[in-house]
Amino acid sequence: MNFPRAESADIGLLLEGTFPFVSGGVSSWVNQVIRGFPQYTFALIFIGSRAEDYGDAKYVLPDNVVHLETHYLHNRHAVPQVRPMHGDPAVFGDIKHLHECFRFPETNPDGRETFKKLIPELSANGGASLETFLYSETAWDFVKDKYQKYCSDPSFVDYFWTVRSMHAPIWMLADIAENFIPVRAYHTVSTGYAGLLGAMLKEKNGCPLILSEHGIYTKERKIDLFQAQWVRDNRNVFQRDPTEISYFRQLWIRFFQALGTRCYDSADHIVALFEANRLRQIEDGAPAERTRNIPNGVNVARFAALRAQRPASPPPILCLIGRVVPIKDIKTYIRAMRTVVNRMPEAQGWIAGPEDEDPDYVDECRDLVNGLGLDGNIKFLGFQQMTELLPRIGLVVLSSISEGLPLVLLEGFAAGVPAVSTDVGSCRQLIYGLDEQDRAFGAAGGIVNIADPQALAEAALALLTDEAAWKAASEAGIRRVEAHYTQEQMFASYRAIYEEVTTWQA
């Protein structure tokens, strides 16, 4: 596929595993923002895992996307020829200091300066090149010293290769930063690898950096790492304490926390979707004075037009809208549907979202549907257009174990569809309201605890079997989204930021 190329652009958007190759909430938001600012040109960097993990683009690129480049962290890359090296003690002194800044930030507040100093050393001719990292005696001694000092897992071999695989993408990011086209500002939509790239670009070129976090990246990676089967734990059954996280899981968690720290330190604007996440950013090291909240917003008029197509009584159709992946906890939704169908045999549970991200999990979900005898009630629809879906359903359901501020709830509210959700992210404030004035609109559905299929079923049935309650929840959702979550409000906030950063002189 041929992607657009340009010599320069206004905004450099740094995207990890999202637009335009993955559909879903964050990608929809990126598409929405790009199209909302036609006066700016955008250059996109997409960072993915492996090329084969993604198909064709899921979105048509807006006309103001003038540049798109793709990079895959875990594809095979050329490595330098093996040869003996010594390494620069001064550079490795800076590397050691940067690690101390990550481990003990209270007593080492100058991590940003050390990081900035090391960026040019990551080049092929620098003292912290990939070749030096892979083959130098100094690097070997550094890894060996860290293992002896900190590692509580008995396997040095696993420690060595974990450190190598963990750090290898850094040189790829440095190369991307070196060759990216000139822009007036950078905007990363997460911390993680995209956030580290943003920090590298900011410190290298001096252009302002915006960070927008839809969910807290380090929190979501921690959830992934808790579930990951590839993370080694070499302790025997007598050494393992079930209350303790294995050393290599801890190591990966600290690594992603370090990436977040670098991005927070370098970002000029740090945007959260709601107050709890802004406070979490501060707790994780973000300077409070650079943080702010900008909630997601939707095109209310577009979805309001669907209200006339909706039936007067609640359709017995519950719809989970999202990717079929573990973090969405589709299995809890499926188990909840068993209870719903026991009481309401005509009920249907739709699952509307892409199924290509984790095929094994999709198979497990389908097997669960079959095992619970729900083949006639649950349908896997794949990705669907919201405007075609919302007029037909009675409830939007989220059973996730982590969310930010879900666009699907806002779009459902704008179309008059109430919701039942787990108590994650901003879902409680979306359904019940943020403050006294907002709560006066009423409840736009129900909130339940994570991984509680019985409670999820009961909350859904309470609305679907009570027409008055369902209509009241529908009205509350409409009023709340019109008051606080419009596309125009979100665009106004980002317009002020874009106007500032694109006129800022480095």
C-alpha positions as CSV (number, residue, x, y, z in Angstrom):
1,M,0.0,0.0,0.0
2,N,1.3,3.4,-0.9
3,F,1.1,6.0,1.9
4,P,1.3,9.8,1.5
5,R,4.8,11.4,2.0
6,A,5.6,15.0,2.6
7,E,8.6,17.2,3.3
8,S,6.9,18.9,6.4
9,A,3.7,19.2,8.3
10,D,2.0,21.1,11.1
11,I,1.4,18.3,13.7
12,G,3.3,15.1,14.1
13,L,0.9,12.5,15.5
14,L,2.6,9.6,17.2
15,L,0.3,6.5,17.3
16,E,1.0,3.2,19.0
17,G,-1.2,0.3,17.9
18,T,-4.2,2.5,16.9
19,F,-5.2,4.6,13.8
20,P,-5.4,3.8,11.0
21,F,-4.8,0.0,11.2
22,V,-6.9,-0.8,14.3
23,S,-10.5,0.2,14.8
24,G,-11.9,1.2,18.1
25,G,-12.4,4.1,20.5
26,V,-8.9,5.6,20.4
27,S,-8.6,5.3,16.6
28,S,-12.1,6.8,16.2
29,W,-10.9,9.7,18.4
30,V,-7.8,10.2,16.3
31,N,-9.8,10.2,13.1
32,Q,-12.3,12.6,14.7
33,V,-9.5,15.1,15.7
34,I,-7.7,15.0,12.4
35,R,-10.9,15.7,10.5
36,G,-11.9,18.4,13.1
37,F,-8.9,20.5,12.2
38,P,-8.7,20.7,8.4
39,Q,-6.6,23.9,8.8
40,Y,-3.6,21.8,10.0
41,T,-1.7,19.2,8.1
42,F,-0.8,16.0,10.0
43,A,2.2,13.6,9.7
44,L,1.5,10.2,11.3
45,I,3.9,7.7,12.7
46,F,2.3,4.4,13.4
47,I,4.2,2.0,15.7
48,G,3.1,-1.6,15.8
49,S,4.3,-5.0,17.0
50,R,4.8,-7.0,13.8
51,A,3.6,-6.1,10.3
52,E,1.6,-9.4,10.0
53,D,-0.4,-8.4,13.1
54,Y,-2.2,-5.8,11.0
55,G,-4.2,-5.9,7.8
56,D,-5.2,-3.0,5.6
57,A,-6.0,0.4,7.0
58,K,-9.4,0.4,8.7
59,Y,-9.9,4.1,8.0
60,V,-9.8,6.3,4.9
61,L,-7.1,8.8,5.5
62,P,-8.4,12.4,5.8
63,D,-7.1,14.7,3.1
64,N,-5.0,16.7,5.6
65,V,-2.9,13.6,6.5
66,V,0.0,14.4,4.2
67,H,2.5,11.9,5.6
68,L,2.2,8.4,7.1
69,E,5.1,6.0,8.0
70,T,4.8,2.7,9.7
71,H,7.3,1.0,12.0
72,Y,7.1,-2.5,13.6
73,L,9.1,-3.0,16.8
74,H,9.2,-6.8,16.7
75,N,9.9,-7.5,13.0
76,R,13.4,-8.8,12.2
77,H,15.9,-5.9,11.8
78,A,19.4,-5.9,10.7
79,V,21.9,-5.9,13.6
80,P,25.5,-4.9,13.6
81,Q,28.2,-7.5,12.9
82,V,29.5,-9.1,16.0
83,R,32.9,-7.7,17.1
84,P,34.6,-7.0,20.4
85,M,34.1,-3.5,21.9
86,H,34.9,-1.7,25.1
87,G,32.3,1.0,25.5
88,D,32.7,4.6,26.7
89,P,32.8,4.7,30.5
90,A,31.5,8.3,30.5
91,V,28.5,7.4,28.5
92,F,27.8,4.4,30.6
93,G,28.1,6.6,33.6
94,D,25.2,8.6,32.2
95,I,23.3,5.5,31.5
96,K,23.8,4.3,35.1
97,H,22.7,7.7,36.3
98,L,19.5,7.6,34.2
99,H,18.6,4.2,35.7
100,E,19.1,5.7,39.1
101,C,16.8,8.6,38.2
102,F,14.1,6.0,37.3
103,R,14.7,3.9,40.4
104,F,15.1,6.8,42.9
105,P,13.5,9.9,41.4
106,E,13.2,11.7,44.7
107,T,17.0,11.9,45.0
108,N,17.8,12.2,41.3
109,P,15.6,15.0,39.9
110,D,17.8,15.6,36.8
111,G,16.7,12.6,34.7
112,R,15.5,14.8,31.8
113,E,18.9,16.5,31.4
114,T,20.7,13.1,31.4
115,F,18.1,11.7,28.9
116,K,18.6,14.6,26.6
117,K,22.4,14.2,26.8
118,L,22.1,10.5,25.8
119,I,19.8,10.9,22.8
120,P,22.6,11.8,20.3
121,E,24.7,8.9,21.8
122,L,22.1,6.4,20.5
123,S,23.2,7.0,16.9
124,A,25.4,4.4,15.1
125,N,28.5,6.4,15.8
126,G,27.5,7.3,19.4
127,G,28.8,5.9,22.7
128,A,25.4,4.3,23.4
129,S,24.8,2.8,19.9
130,L,23.0,-0.5,19.4
131,E,26.3,-2.1,18.6
132,T,27.7,-1.0,21.9
133,F,24.7,-2.2,23.8
134,L,24.9,-5.7,22.1
135,Y,28.6,-6.4,22.1
136,S,30.6,-4.1,24.4
137,E,32.4,-5.5,27.5
138,T,31.1,-2.4,29.4
139,A,27.5,-3.2,28.5
140,W,28.0,-6.8,29.6
141,D,29.5,-5.7,32.9
142,F,26.5,-3.3,33.4
143,V,23.9,-6.0,32.8
144,K,25.8,-8.4,35.0
145,D,26.1,-5.9,37.8
146,K,22.3,-5.1,37.7
147,Y,21.5,-8.8,37.8
148,Q,23.7,-9.4,40.9
149,K,22.4,-6.3,42.7
150,Y,18.6,-6.5,42.0
151,C,17.4,-9.7,40.3
152,S,15.5,-12.1,42.5
153,D,15.0,-14.7,39.8
154,P,17.7,-17.4,39.6
155,S,18.2,-17.4,35.8
156,F,20.8,-15.0,34.5
157,V,20.1,-16.2,31.0
158,D,16.5,-15.1,31.2
159,Y,17.5,-11.8,32.8
160,F,20.0,-11.1,30.0
161,W,17.6,-11.8,27.2
162,T,14.8,-10.0,28.9
163,V,16.9,-6.9,29.2
164,R,18.0,-7.2,25.5
165,S,14.4,-7.6,24.2
166,M,13.2,-4.8,26.5
167,H,15.7,-2.2,25.3
168,A,16.1,-3.2,21.6
169,P,13.2,-0.9,20.4
170,I,14.9,2.2,21.8
171,W,17.4,2.3,18.9
172,M,14.7,1.9,16.4
173,L,12.8,4.8,18.0
174,A,16.0,6.9,17.9
175,D,16.4,6.2,14.2
176,I,12.7,7.2,13.6
177,A,13.3,10.4,15.5
178,E,16.4,11.1,13.5
179,N,14.6,10.8,10.2
180,F,11.1,12.1,10.8
181,I,10.1,15.1,8.7
182,P,10.0,18.6,10.3
183,V,6.8,19.6,12.1
184,R,5.7,22.4,14.3
185,A,4.6,20.3,17.2
186,Y,4.3,16.7,18.3
187,H,1.2,15.0,19.7
188,T,1.4,11.5,21.2
189,V,-1.8,9.6,22.1
190,S,-0.1,7.5,24.8
191,T,3.0,7.2,26.8
192,G,4.8,3.8,26.1
193,Y,6.9,3.6,23.0
194,A,5.1,6.4,21.2
195,G,5.5,8.6,24.3
196,L,9.2,7.8,24.4
197,L,9.5,8.7,20.7
198,G,7.7,12.0,21.5
199,A,10.2,12.7,24.3
200,M,13.1,12.0,22.0
201,L,11.7,14.3,19.3
202,K,11.0,17.1,21.8
203,E,14.4,17.0,23.4
204,K,16.2,16.6,20.0
205,N,14.4,19.3,18.1
206,G,12.9,21.6,20.7
207,C,9.3,21.6,19.3
208,P,6.5,21.4,21.8
209,L,5.0,18.0,22.8
210,I,1.4,17.2,23.6
211,L,0.4,14.0,25.4
212,S,-3.2,12.8,25.4
213,E,-3.9,9.7,27.5
214,H,-7.2,7.9,27.0
215,G,-6.3,5.3,29.5
216,I,-3.3,5.2,31.7
217,Y,-0.8,3.3,29.6
218,T,1.2,1.9,32.4
219,K,-1.9,0.6,34.2
220,E,-3.1,-1.2,31.1
221,R,0.3,-2.7,30.4
222,K,0.4,-3.9,34.0
223,I,-2.9,-5.7,33.4
224,D,-1.5,-7.2,30.2
225,L,1.6,-8.4,32.0
226,F,-0.3,-10.0,34.8
227,Q,-2.0,-12.1,32.2
228,A,1.0,-12.7,29.9
229,Q,2.1,-16.3,29.6
230,W,5.5,-15.5,28.0
231,V,6.9,-13.8,31.1
232,R,9.2,-16.3,32.8
233,D,9.2,-17.2,36.5
234,N,11.9,-19.6,37.3
235,R,11.2,-20.0,41.1
236,N,10.2,-23.5,42.1
237,V,6.9,-24.2,43.8
238,F,8.4,-23.8,47.3
239,Q,10.0,-20.4,46.4
240,R,6.9,-18.8,44.9
241,D,4.7,-16.6,47.0
242,P,1.3,-16.1,45.4
243,T,1.1,-12.6,46.8
244,E,4.2,-11.5,45.0
245,I,4.7,-10.5,41.4
246,S,7.4,-12.4,39.7
247,Y,10.6,-10.5,39.1
248,F,10.4,-10.3,35.3
249,R,6.8,-9.0,35.5
250,Q,8.1,-6.3,37.9
251,L,10.9,-5.6,35.6
252,W,8.6,-5.0,32.6
253,I,6.3,-2.9,34.7
254,R,9.1,-0.7,35.9
255,F,10.3,-0.4,32.3
256,F,6.9,1.0,31.1
257,Q,6.8,3.2,34.1
258,A,10.2,4.6,33.1
259,L,8.9,5.3,29.6
260,G,5.9,7.1,31.1
261,T,8.2,9.2,33.2
262,R,10.3,10.3,30.2
263,C,7.2,11.4,28.3
264,Y,5.7,13.2,31.3
265,D,9.0,15.1,31.9
266,S,9.2,16.3,28.3
267,A,5.5,17.0,27.5
268,D,4.3,20.6,27.5
269,H,0.6,19.7,27.8
270,I,-0.5,16.5,29.5
271,V,-4.2,15.8,28.8
272,A,-6.4,13.3,30.7
273,L,-10.0,12.5,29.9
274,F,-11.3,12.9,33.5
275,E,-10.1,13.9,36.9
276,A,-9.3,10.5,38.4
277,N,-6.9,9.8,35.5
278,R,-5.3,13.3,35.8
279,L,-4.6,12.6,39.5
280,R,-3.1,9.2,38.5
281,Q,-0.8,11.0,36.0
282,I,0.4,13.3,38.8
283,E,0.9,10.3,41.1
284,D,3.0,8.7,38.4
285,G,5.2,11.7,38.1
286,A,3.5,14.2,35.7
287,P,4.0,17.8,36.7
288,A,0.6,18.9,38.0
289,E,0.9,22.4,36.4
290,R,1.1,20.9,32.9
291,T,-2.0,18.6,33.4
292,R,-5.6,19.2,32.4
293,N,-8.8,17.4,31.6
294,I,-10.4,17.4,28.1
295,P,-13.3,14.9,27.9
296,N,-14.1,13.1,24.7
297,G,-16.9,14.7,22.7
298,V,-19.2,13.3,20.0
299,N,-21.0,14.8,17.1
300,V,-24.3,15.0,18.9
301,A,-26.4,16.1,15.9
302,R,-25.2,13.0,13.9
303,F,-26.4,10.6,16.6
304,A,-29.5,12.6,17.6
305,A,-30.9,12.0,14.2
306,L,-31.1,8.3,15.1
307,R,-33.5,8.9,18.0
308,A,-36.5,9.0,15.6
309,Q,-35.7,5.5,14.4
310,R,-35.7,4.0,17.8
311,P,-38.8,2.0,19.2
312,A,-40.8,3.4,22.0
313,S,-40.2,0.3,24.2
314,P,-36.8,-1.1,25.0
315,P,-35.7,-3.7,22.4
316,P,-34.5,-6.9,24.2
317,I,-31.1,-6.5,22.6
318,L,-28.0,-5.9,24.7
319,C,-24.9,-4.9,22.7
320,L,-21.3,-4.9,23.8
321,I,-19.4,-2.6,21.4
322,G,-15.7,-3.1,21.5
323,R,-12.7,-5.2,20.5
324,V,-12.9,-8.9,21.4
325,V,-9.9,-8.9,23.7
326,P,-9.3,-9.9,27.3
327,I,-9.3,-6.3,28.6
328,K,-12.9,-6.0,27.5
329,D,-13.8,-9.1,29.5
330,I,-16.2,-10.4,27.0
331,K,-16.5,-13.6,29.0
332,T,-18.2,-11.8,31.9
333,Y,-20.7,-10.4,29.4
334,I,-21.4,-13.8,27.9
335,R,-22.0,-15.3,31.4
336,A,-24.3,-12.4,32.2
337,M,-26.3,-13.2,29.1
338,R,-27.0,-16.7,30.5
339,T,-28.9,-15.1,33.4
340,V,-30.6,-12.6,31.2
341,V,-31.8,-15.3,28.8
342,N,-33.1,-17.4,31.8
343,R,-35.4,-14.6,32.7
344,M,-36.0,-13.1,29.2
345,P,-35.7,-16.0,26.7
346,E,-36.2,-13.6,23.7
347,A,-33.2,-11.5,24.7
348,Q,-30.2,-11.2,22.3
349,G,-26.6,-10.4,23.2
350,W,-24.7,-8.8,20.3
351,I,-20.9,-8.4,20.3
352,A,-20.0,-5.8,17.8
353,G,-16.3,-5.3,17.4
354,P,-13.2,-6.5,15.5
355,E,-12.0,-10.1,16.2
356,D,-8.6,-10.1,14.6
357,E,-6.5,-8.9,17.6
358,D,-6.5,-12.0,19.7
359,P,-7.9,-15.0,17.8
360,D,-7.3,-17.4,20.7
361,Y,-9.4,-15.3,23.0
362,V,-12.1,-15.1,20.3
363,D,-12.2,-18.9,20.1
364,E,-12.5,-19.1,23.9
365,C,-15.4,-16.7,23.9
366,R,-17.2,-18.7,21.1
367,D,-16.6,-21.9,23.1
368,L,-18.1,-20.3,26.2
369,V,-21.2,-19.3,24.2
370,N,-21.6,-22.9,23.0
371,G,-20.9,-24.3,26.5
372,L,-23.6,-22.1,28.0
373,G,-26.1,-23.0,25.3
374,L,-26.4,-19.5,24.1
375,D,-25.7,-20.1,20.4
376,G,-29.2,-18.9,19.5
377,N,-29.0,-15.7,21.6
378,I,-25.5,-14.3,21.2
379,K,-24.2,-13.1,17.9
380,F,-20.6,-12.0,17.0
381,L,-21.2,-9.2,14.5
382,G,-17.6,-8.0,13.9
383,F,-17.0,-4.3,13.3
384,Q,-20.2,-2.3,12.8
385,Q,-21.1,1.2,11.9
386,M,-22.6,2.8,15.1
387,T,-25.2,4.7,13.1
388,E,-26.6,1.4,11.8
389,L,-26.3,-0.4,15.2
390,L,-27.7,2.1,17.7
391,P,-31.3,2.4,16.4
392,R,-31.8,-1.4,16.9
393,I,-30.5,-2.1,20.4
394,G,-31.9,-1.6,23.9
395,L,-28.7,-1.2,25.9
396,V,-25.0,-0.6,25.4
397,V,-23.0,-2.9,27.7
398,L,-19.4,-2.6,28.8
399,S,-17.9,-5.4,30.9
400,S,-14.3,-4.1,30.6
401,I,-11.7,-4.3,33.3
402,S,-10.1,-1.0,32.1
403,E,-11.5,2.0,30.2
404,G,-10.8,5.7,29.8
405,L,-13.8,7.7,28.7
406,P,-15.6,5.4,26.2
407,L,-16.9,7.0,23.1
408,V,-19.4,4.2,22.7
409,L,-21.2,5.3,25.8
410,L,-21.3,8.9,24.6
411,E,-22.5,7.9,21.1
412,G,-25.1,5.7,22.6
413,F,-26.4,8.4,24.9
414,A,-26.6,10.9,22.0
415,A,-28.8,8.3,20.2
416,G,-30.9,7.8,23.3
417,V,-29.5,4.3,24.3
418,P,-28.9,3.8,28.0
419,A,-25.9,1.8,29.2
420,V,-24.8,-0.7,31.8
421,S,-21.1,-0.7,32.6
422,T,-18.5,-2.0,35.0
423,D,-17.0,0.6,37.4
424,V,-13.9,1.5,35.4
425,G,-12.4,4.7,34.1
426,S,-15.0,7.5,33.8
427,C,-18.0,5.2,33.4
428,R,-19.4,6.1,36.8
429,Q,-19.4,9.8,36.1
430,L,-20.9,9.2,32.6
431,I,-23.8,7.2,33.9
432,Y,-24.5,8.9,37.2
433,G,-23.0,12.4,36.7
434,L,-19.9,14.2,37.9
435,D,-21.2,16.9,40.2
436,E,-24.5,17.9,41.8
437,Q,-25.7,19.7,38.7
438,D,-24.7,16.8,36.4
439,R,-26.3,14.3,38.8
440,A,-29.6,16.2,38.6
441,F,-30.0,14.8,35.0
442,G,-30.5,11.4,36.6
443,A,-28.9,8.0,35.9
444,A,-28.2,7.0,32.3
445,G,-28.1,3.3,33.2
446,G,-26.3,1.3,35.8
447,I,-22.8,0.6,37.2
448,V,-21.6,-2.8,38.5
449,N,-18.3,-4.2,39.8
450,I,-15.8,-5.8,37.6
451,A,-16.1,-9.5,36.8
452,D,-19.6,-9.8,38.3
453,P,-21.9,-11.4,35.6
454,Q,-24.8,-11.7,38.0
455,A,-24.8,-8.0,38.8
456,L,-24.3,-7.1,35.2
457,A,-27.3,-9.2,34.2
458,E,-29.5,-7.8,37.0
459,A,-28.7,-4.2,36.1
460,A,-29.5,-4.9,32.5
461,L,-32.8,-6.6,33.3
462,A,-33.8,-3.8,35.6
463,L,-33.8,-1.4,32.6
464,L,-35.1,-3.8,29.9
465,T,-38.1,-4.9,32.0
466,D,-39.1,-1.4,33.2
467,E,-40.1,0.8,30.3
468,A,-40.4,3.9,32.5
469,A,-36.9,3.4,34.0
470,W,-35.5,2.7,30.5
471,K,-37.0,6.0,29.1
472,A,-35.7,8.0,32.1
473,A,-32.2,6.6,31.6
474,S,-32.4,7.4,27.9
475,E,-33.4,11.0,28.6
476,A,-30.7,11.4,31.3
477,G,-28.0,10.2,28.8
478,I,-29.2,12.6,26.1
479,R,-29.2,15.6,28.5
480,R,-25.7,14.7,29.9
481,V,-24.0,14.3,26.6
482,E,-25.6,17.5,25.2
483,A,-24.4,19.4,28.3
484,H,-20.9,18.1,28.8
485,Y,-19.6,15.9,26.0
486,T,-20.1,17.6,22.6
487,Q,-17.5,17.5,19.8
488,E,-17.6,21.3,19.7
489,Q,-16.4,21.5,23.4
490,M,-13.6,19.1,22.8
491,F,-12.5,20.8,19.6
492,A,-12.4,24.2,21.3
493,S,-10.0,22.9,24.0
494,Y,-7.7,21.3,21.5
495,R,-7.9,24.3,19.2
496,A,-6.5,26.5,22.0
497,I,-3.6,24.0,22.5
498,Y,-2.8,23.6,18.8
499,E,-2.9,27.4,18.3
500,E,-0.4,27.8,21.1
501,V,2.0,25.1,20.1
502,T,2.1,25.8,16.4
503,T,3.1,29.4,17.0
504,W,5.7,28.5,19.8
505,Q,9.3,29.3,19.0
506,A,11.8,26.7,20.1
